[in-house]
């Protein structure tokens, strides 16, 4: 699920109408069919729109959420140079001392939800009408104080064209079991990112430049930028003060990511000795032209989990994954979920079946996006694999 558009990565983001035209005209193989006509024409009022639910986390800890706006003046934005700096938005999910009086965070702000509805329809064939995308609440509480202790840290990098918000369920599951989870947006390729305010060169809510499979240049830019973003996040976490900064155990840090985020997570493990372990959720370990990333070419000296699906597996993925398996001296494991597709590692695993049950998409779209696997089984299986891996390699809980 990596939407992109066939344009230069330095071109200014186009209007929403232009995005839809590009999706339909330039990327017909990736711009999916619309939802059924009855759903697309349904009145999208507060009274009739469907409110989707995220699965509850299973751990013993309640969760607090803090959003950070990080600015790197030493880098320019690769997708829109007029901005002049590189900005990154992150959400820090952590065990909370109390959540009383602190509201549950929305999965998407109203500004993000409006753009998400447009892009999800244009790129993935999800309904643009009939769903209140701003109504979904997470199980994390905005501003809730961190529970005292020193908690291990996990970074999350989402798939290309997706925002950090679509990795909420797994992040909350991990935070509820005693990790601090830092979900990272990579503006420019992320679907939609809301900043604290506007800035010259961009709007307050910034949209993706991607609407189909990325070109070789776009993919290279995307991974290079993500790796620099992740280094920035780690650097800023090391400098973070206050109760939250004191609660971070930066001697215990792992990373996981989906699709392009999985590529970045695996390569970051190779590059950065601060990372103890990584999970790659179905990200290729080579460039579009087949050139292997160093992590696959030379292998890793720390634990790496490669978790994929039968619905997305292909010769390119096998080649790059087999390379790192062969060169890592037994430190890499590969696992597969059956009857599943690429989106099963995101919140789509829980949300898409709800859309199908409401008659807003058909079974073919559901299978294309997440597979035939049941929603509960999918959520449970992904949580089990990722939580179990990090539980052995970056043990949870305060010290």
C-alpha positions in Angstrom: 0.0 0.0 0.0 2.4 2.6 -1.2 0.6 5.3 -3.3 2.7 7.6 -5.4 2.5 9.9 -8.4 4.6 9.9 -11.5 6.2 13.4 -11.1 9.5 14.8 -9.9 9.9 14.7 -6.1 10.8 18.4 -6.1 7.5 19.5 -7.7 5.1 21.4 -5.5 2.2 19.3 -4.3 -0.7 19.6 -6.6 -4.4 20.4 -5.8 -6.8 17.7 -4.7 -8.5 17.8 -8.0 -5.1 17.4 -9.7 -4.3 14.5 -7.4 -7.4 12.6 -8.4 -6.7 13.3 -12.1 -3.2 12.1 -11.8 -4.3 9.0 -10.0 -6.8 8.1 -12.7 -4.8 9.2 -15.7 -1.2 8.4 -14.8 -1.5 5.4 -12.4 -4.5 3.4 -13.6 -2.9 0.2 -12.2 -2.8 1.6 -8.7 -5.7 4.0 -8.5 -8.4 1.5 -7.4 -12.0 1.3 -8.4 -14.4 3.4 -6.5 -16.6 2.0 -3.7 -20.1 0.8 -4.8 -22.2 3.6 -6.3 -24.7 3.4 -3.5 -22.0 4.0 -0.9 -20.3 6.8 -2.9 -23.6 8.6 -3.3 -24.8 8.2 0.3 -25.3 11.3 2.3 -22.3 11.9 4.5 -24.0 13.5 7.5 -23.1 13.2 11.1 -26.2 11.2 11.7 -25.6 8.6 9.0 -21.9 8.3 8.6 -20.2 5.2 10.0 -17.8 5.7 12.9 -15.0 3.1 12.8 -13.4 1.5 15.9 -9.9 0.6 16.7 -9.2 -2.6 18.7 -8.4 -2.1 22.3 -4.8 -2.8 23.5 -4.4 -5.8 25.8 -1.6 -4.7 28.1 -1.9 -3.6 31.8 -0.8 0.1 31.2 -3.1 3.0 30.3 -1.6 5.1 27.5 -0.6 8.8 27.3 0.1 10.6 24.0 2.4 13.5 23.4 3.0 15.1 19.9 6.3 16.6 19.0 7.2 18.9 16.1 10.9 18.4 15.2 12.7 20.8 12.9 16.1 20.1 11.4 17.6 23.4 10.0 20.6 21.5 8.6 18.5 19.8 6.0 16.1 21.1 3.4 12.9 19.3 2.5 13.6 17.0 -0.4 10.0 17.1 -1.8 9.5 20.8 -1.4 12.7 22.9 -1.2 10.7 26.1 -0.7 10.1 25.1 2.9 13.8 25.6 3.6 14.1 23.1 6.5 13.2 19.5 7.2 10.2 19.0 9.6 9.1 15.8 11.2 6.0 15.1 13.3 6.0 12.4 15.9 3.6 11.0 18.5 5.1 9.5 21.7 2.8 6.9 23.3 3.8 5.9 26.8 2.5 4.2 29.9 0.5 6.8 31.8 0.4 7.5 35.5 -3.2 8.5 35.2 -5.6 9.2 32.3 -8.4 10.8 34.4 -9.4 14.1 32.9 -7.3 13.6 29.8 -9.3 13.2 26.5 -8.8 10.3 24.1 -6.9 11.3 21.1 -8.6 11.1 17.7 -6.9 8.8 15.1 -7.2 11.7 12.6 -7.7 15.4 13.2 -10.6 17.0 11.3 -8.1 18.5 8.8 -6.3 15.2 8.3 -9.6 13.2 8.0 -10.8 15.4 5.1 -7.7 14.8 3.1 -7.4 11.1 4.1 -11.0 10.5 2.9 -10.0 12.0 -0.5 -6.8 10.1 -0.9 -8.1 6.8 0.5 -10.9 6.9 -2.1 -8.6 8.0 -5.0 -5.8 5.6 -4.3 -7.3 2.6 -2.4 -10.9 2.6 -3.5 -12.2 3.2 0.0 -15.5 5.1 0.4 -15.2 8.9 0.3 -18.7 9.2 1.6 -20.6 7.2 4.3 -17.7 7.2 6.8 -16.8 9.8 9.5 -13.1 9.4 9.4 -12.7 12.0 12.1 -14.9 10.1 14.5 -12.5 7.3 15.3 -10.9 7.6 18.8 -7.7 6.0 19.9 -7.1 4.5 23.3 -4.4 7.0 24.1 -5.0 10.1 26.2 -3.7 13.5 25.1 -1.3 15.0 27.7 -1.6 12.2 30.3 1.5 12.2 32.5 4.1 9.5 32.0 4.3 6.7 34.6 7.6 7.1 36.4 10.3 4.7 35.5 12.7 4.2 32.6 10.9 2.6 29.7 12.4 1.0 26.6 11.7 2.8 23.3 10.4 1.6 19.9 10.4 3.8 16.8 7.8 3.2 14.1 8.1 4.3 10.4 4.9 3.8 8.3 4.5 2.7 4.7 5.1 5.0 1.8 2.1 7.2 1.2 0.7 6.4 4.6 0.8 8.5 7.8 1.8 7.4 11.3 -1.9 7.5 12.3 -2.5 4.2 10.4 -0.2 2.4 12.7 -2.1 3.3 15.8 -3.4 -0.1 16.9 -0.1 -1.9 17.0 1.7 1.1 18.6 -0.9 1.3 21.4 -0.6 -2.5 21.9 3.1 -2.1 22.5 2.8 0.9 24.7 0.2 -0.9 26.9 2.7 -3.6 27.5 5.5 -1.3 28.7 7.3 0.3 25.8 7.4 4.0 24.8 6.5 3.9 21.1 7.5 6.9 18.9 5.5 6.9 15.7 7.1 9.0 13.0 5.6 10.8 10.0 7.8 11.6 7.0 6.2 14.6 5.4 6.1 14.8 1.7 5.6 11.0 1.2 3.3 10.6 4.2 -0.4 10.7 3.1 -1.4 13.6 5.3 0.5 15.4 8.1 -0.9 18.2 10.3 1.6 20.7 11.7 1.0 23.1 14.6 0.7 25.9 12.1 1.4 26.9 8.5 4.9 27.7 7.2 6.1 29.3 3.9 6.2 26.5 1.3 3.5 24.3 2.8 0.0 24.3 4.2 -0.9 23.4 7.8 -2.0 20.0 6.6 0.5 18.7 4.1 -0.4 16.0 1.6 1.6 13.3 0.0 3.4 13.6 -3.3 2.9 9.9 -4.0 -0.1 8.3 -5.7 1.2 5.1 -7.2 4.4 2.9 -7.1 7.3 5.3 -6.7 9.8 5.8 -9.5 13.4 4.7 -8.8 14.3 8.3 -8.0 11.3 8.8 -5.6 12.1 5.5 -3.8 15.7 6.4 -3.3 14.7 9.8 -2.0 12.1 8.3 0.2 14.4 5.9 1.9 17.3 8.3 2.3 15.0 10.9 3.8 13.4 8.4 6.2 16.8 7.3 7.4 17.8 10.9 8.1 14.5 11.5 9.8 14.9 8.5 12.1 18.4 9.7 13.1 16.9 13.1 13.9 14.3 11.5 16.1 16.8 9.5 18.0 19.0 12.6 18.5 16.2 14.7 19.7 15.0 11.9 22.1 18.4 11.9 23.6 18.2 15.6 24.2 14.5 15.6 25.5 14.1 16.9 29.0 11.3 16.9 31.5 9.4 13.8 32.9 9.0 12.3 29.5 12.7 12.6 28.6 13.7 11.1 32.0 11.4 8.2 31.3 13.1 7.1 28.1 15.6 4.2 28.5 17.7 4.9 25.4 19.9 1.9 26.2 17.0 -0.2 25.1 15.8 1.0 21.7 14.2 -1.0 18.8 12.6 0.0 15.5 9.8 -1.4 13.3 8.2 -0.2 10.1 5.8 -1.2 7.4 6.6 -1.4 3.7 9.0 1.5 2.9 9.1 2.0 6.7 10.2 -1.6 7.0 13.0 -1.0 4.5 14.1 2.0 6.5 13.8 0.1 9.8 16.1 -2.7 8.6 18.6 -0.3 7.1 18.6 1.9 10.2 19.5 -1.2 12.2 22.5 -1.7 10.0 23.5 2.0 10.2 22.8 3.0 13.8 24.4 1.2 16.7 21.9 2.8 19.1 19.2 0.3 17.8 19.2 -3.1 19.4 16.7 -4.9 17.1 14.3 -4.3 14.2 11.1 -5.6 12.6 10.6 -5.2 8.9 6.9 -5.5 8.0 7.1 -6.4 4.3 9.5 -3.8 3.1 11.9 -4.6 0.1 15.6 -4.5 0.9 16.7 -3.4 -2.5 16.3 -0.3 -4.8 13.8 -0.4 -7.6 16.7 -1.4 -10.0 17.5 -4.4 -7.8 20.6 -2.9 -6.1 20.7 -4.4 -2.6 20.7 -2.1 0.4 23.8 -2.6 2.6 21.7 -4.4 5.2 20.9 -7.1 2.6 24.3 -7.0 0.9 26.4 -7.4 4.1 23.9 -8.7 6.7 23.3 -7.5 10.3 24.9 -8.2 13.7 21.7 -7.6 15.7 18.3 -9.3 15.6 16.0 -8.6 12.7 12.5 -10.0 12.1 11.1 -10.2 8.5 7.4 -10.5 8.7 5.4 -10.8 5.5 2.2 -12.2 3.9 1.4 -14.7 1.2 -0.6 -12.1 -0.6 2.3 -9.7 -1.2 5.2 -12.1 -1.6 7.0 -12.0 -4.9 10.4 -12.8 -6.4 11.9 -9.4 -5.6 11.0 -9.6 -1.9 12.3 -13.2 -1.7 15.6 -12.2 -3.3 16.3 -9.3 -1.0 15.1 -11.1 2.1 17.1 -14.2 1.3 20.2 -12.0 0.9 20.0 -10.7 4.4 19.1 -14.1 5.8 22.2 -15.7 4.2 24.6 -13.0 5.4 23.5 -12.5 9.1 24.7 -15.6 10.8 21.3 -16.7 12.1 20.4 -13.3 13.6 17.5 -12.8 11.1 14.1 -14.7 11.2 11.4 -14.7 8.6 7.7 -15.3 9.3 4.6 -15.3 7.1 0.9 -14.6 7.7 -1.3 -16.6 5.4 -4.6 -15.5 3.8 -3.4 -11.9 4.3 -2.3 -8.9 2.2 0.0 -5.9 2.6 -2.4 -3.7 4.6 -2.8 -6.3 7.4 0.1 -4.7 9.2 -1.7 -1.4 9.6 -5.0 -0.2 11.1 -6.7 -1.3 7.8 -6.7 -4.8 9.3 -9.4 -3.7 11.7 -11.0 -0.9 9.7 -11.5 -2.5 6.3 -13.6 -5.4 7.6 -15.9 -2.9 9.3 -16.4 -1.1 6.0 -17.2 -4.4 4.3 -19.7 -5.3 7.1 -21.4 -1.9 6.6 -21.7 -2.6 2.8 -19.4 0.3 1.9 -16.8 -2.0 0.1 -17.1 -5.4 -1.4 -15.2 -8.6 -0.6 -12.8 -8.2 -3.5 -11.6 -4.9 -2.2 -11.3 -6.3 1.3 -9.1 -9.2 0.1 -7.0 -6.9 -2.0 -6.3 -4.6 0.9 -5.9 -6.9 3.9 -6.7 -10.4 2.7 -9.4 -12.9 3.6 -8.0 -13.4 7.2 -10.5 -12.4 9.9 -10.0 -9.1 11.5 -9.5 -10.4 15.1 -7.1 -13.1 13.9 -5.1 -10.6 11.8 -4.8 -8.1 14.7 -3.9 -10.8 17.2 -1.3 -12.5 14.9 0.6 -9.2 14.1 0.6 -8.1 17.7 1.8 -11.5 18.8 4.7 -11.6 16.3 5.9 -8.1 17.0 5.4 -8.0 20.7 7.0 -11.4 21.1 10.0 -10.4 19.1 10.6 -7.2 21.0 9.8 -8.9 24.3 12.9 -11.1 23.8 15.2 -8.5 22.2 14.2 -5.2 23.8 12.4 -6.3 27.0 9.4 -4.2 28.0 8.8 -2.6 31.4 10.3 0.0 33.6 13.7 -0.2 35.2 
